Amino acid sequence: MEVFIYEYFPVANYKTSFEVQFTGDTKTLNTRLNQIIKDLDKMLEQAGFETRYMKGTAGNDTHAWNLVNVDGEWFHVDATWNDPVGNKDGQVNHKYFLLTDSQMAKTHTWAKEAYPTATSKKYVSLQLAK
């Protein structure tokens, strides 16, 4: 089910300009990026998955992504970094789909104490690029 939602999710229909706006000490994510994360979060919740909206950094910029509970285990999902715009044949890859904390920490940072831990490697076979 989660793969179906993820691949159905229309990331390519969103604009690809994800500039971050800064206002004093408050970092505000671009509205379009925020909407992608919130829309995926809503779709997953409506399908019965428990989710968390993650805030942190990636690529030296303020960033957001989803944390989803699948079969009692937490996983990271970053739909914006799997954006098919510009990829061969417009295909979605799974490089940022159902990752553990240690996998996600290679490119993303967040306040780990503020979120559930993601340590299961149950779905590692789904993380291959397509």
Helices and strands as residue ranges (DSSP letters): H 2-8, G 11-13, E 21-23, E 26-28, H 31-46, E 50-58, E 61-70, E 73-77, G 88-90, E 97-99, H 101-104, E 108-110, G 112-114, G 124-127
